[in-house]
């Protein structure tokens, strides 16, 4: 009887433990932030309440919302095009050796060019309008999703393909019913990584060559030495990035959960 | 039913040739349970791949009912050691079993009924909506068996399918497989390196010599009744006989190497 009570207590304990720990962690971080502000310089490190106060007018007049929306749209467009083209090219790359041998050397060279490195040429090619931004996000997304897609397609276990052959599948059926589903988890992982990269790519682009967006907000606040507004912009980037990633994962789980089934090793 | 005629398999070319199999002749009767027994690296998997149609022999041919085989087919279903790789993880048990039937265009209701029947045969009925990731190793192998049974092939080609399972599960799987065989009388070609596994299940055991250039020793016919328990009369003597043959071959291989 005593052991049962102890275990029941432990279970109750565990259930609210995780969110409680997160809350405590945030509280401690905020407290630490407050301490840092006054230990160093409240101008260099604005305390949390001051940042919150600076955020309020930005929220009220829609400045924060507008710039966030602009950045998000740029990321979305570049991400969708980058992922789509990457899957379109990545699948044949993973499946057909000739395609892989031809494209791989070029990709291996190009992928070291970060989106930031591509800003000058993007501006020359596309001007300082939206197209340049879409191109940069596309560039940041494309290689990551491409490599993960090709790897996922190539990693379809040979046993699975042969099993399908024995069950009577034609080559086309094996491709559609076995290889593509096997590759989905890898493609999704690639897209998640690329999304983080996209968020990081938009900021330099907006700092150097834009008149709207969160990066632009960072830049103008910096020029005016408004550290509290800088912090607001930084917080916005973190929060939006976090939310988008969670949304993506939720959406992937809702629609594709059966493809994400990992095989537990025996 | 299946005739292996003078089959050899050579890998590589130029100065890196590796002769895996040399002049293999084997005749397999319909409905028999044949074990290919041999040490690792003796080419048993290679031979099985050739019988399945995944690889072509370098010379010689394989005839199925008089017709030379040209590729994989649903009359000869291969079983893989790693069921996790061979099964479709995005489909649940029922859907995995139905896969072959879906390819054939069988209607949904009938597919479901056939799948239910074979899941019952392997004892996985109550798990039919579970995914392979939720099953244990033994259960996954049983699912593989059910999936193959659903398309009613003439022949099972099994490549050490129980090697990755623990000893108790393996013994259980032997029982399950022998029961299925006795009920359906499919031709089974079972590859293993485990003498007791071969003795427990086979009608005939063909011992393969150590590679390279593997050959087959004369088949050993087993006439003990099934089910076979370790303490059964004659089993011990048979085990010793086979073990000494294998020992002979290893000595010979050792001499050849030195």
Interface residues (C-beta under 8 A of the other chain):
Chain A: X157 X159 X160 X162 X163 X164 X165 X166 X167 X168 X169 X173 X177 X178 X181 X184 X258 X259 X261 X262 X263 X264 X265 X266
Chain B: X52 X54 X71 X72 X73 X74 X76 X77 X78 X80 X82 X84 X85 X86 X87 X88 X89 X90 X91 X92 X99 X100 X103 X104 X131 X132 X133 X136 X137 X140 X144 X147 X148 X151 X153 X164 X165
